[in-house]
């Protein structure tokens, strides 16, 4: 990478870090672009050289966090040999996402154009494959279709739980999530 490209990447990362801090502390609405550039030490022009809007920046932060998280969860999930430990991992991880102040602040304001939706869908498939693999490991006689249906239900439950601030009509507790996932994962 050339020196100018490295500098540009550093600027973008500094702007994202400043925005993440401010969105977490103040919320999305109470944070202005001026606040972000002031904290980061860059100009408004530098901001608009990297992001078209505050909303685009928030969406970029969401994508950075969630896609890295999905990738890590899918990888680590396959390394857990015990079903109960796996379920605890999913529930604990979902709780961590649910309590993330930055995600809570930005999620309602994110807009996902088709190219980002495709990226999210591809990563969700990776996560779903991990769930199917785990279900089939612990229930070797279950069909691929049944495993996929159960994995899809688990994925929907986890998504609903972590997005409770967005989908307020879905109320599920951490214990409820654990119980439902356990029922879906044990197909004996």
Residue pairs with C-beta under 8 A, 6 or more apart in sequence:
1 9
8 49
8 50
11 42
11 46
11 49
11 50
12 50
14 40
14 41
14 42
15 36
15 37
15 40
15 42
15 46
15 47
15 50
15 51
15 57
16 57
16 60
16 61
16 64
17 40
18 36
18 37
18 39
18 40
19 31
19 36
19 54
19 57
19 58
19 61
20 61
20 102
21 39
22 31
22 35
22 36
22 39
23 31
23 58
23 61
23 102
23 105
23 106
24 101
24 102
24 105
25 101
26 35
27 105
28 54
28 58
28 105
28 106
28 108
28 109
31 54
32 54
33 44
33 47
33 54
34 44
36 47
36 54
36 57
37 43
37 44
37 46
37 47
51 57
51 60
55 109
55 110
55 111
58 106
58 109
58 110
59 106
59 110
59 111
59 112
59 116
61 102
61 106
62 103
62 106
62 107
62 110
63 116
63 119
63 120
65 100
65 102
65 103
66 103
66 120
66 123
67 119
67 120
67 123
69 97
70 123
70 124
70 126
70 127
71 123
71 126
73 93
73 127
73 130
74 126
74 127
74 129
74 130
75 130
76 89
77 86
77 89
77 90
77 130
77 131
77 134
78 130
78 133
78 134
80 86
80 89
80 134
83 134
83 138
83 185
83 186
86 134
86 185
87 178
87 181
87 182
87 185
88 178
90 154
90 158
90 181
91 174
91 177
91 178
91 181
94 158
94 161
94 162
94 174
94 177
95 174
97 103
97 162
98 161
98 162
98 164
104 165
107 163
107 165
107 166
108 165
108 166
112 120
124 155
127 155
128 148
128 151
128 152
128 155
131 150
131 151
131 154
131 155
132 144
132 147
132 148
132 151
134 151
134 185
135 142
135 147
135 150
135 151
135 185
135 187
136 142
136 144
136 147
138 185
138 186
139 147
139 185
139 186
139 187
139 188
142 150
142 187
146 187
150 184
150 185
150 187
153 184
154 181
154 184
154 185
157 172
157 177
157 180
157 181
157 184
158 177
158 181
160 167
160 170
160 172
161 170
161 172
161 174
161 177
164 170
164 171
164 172
172 180
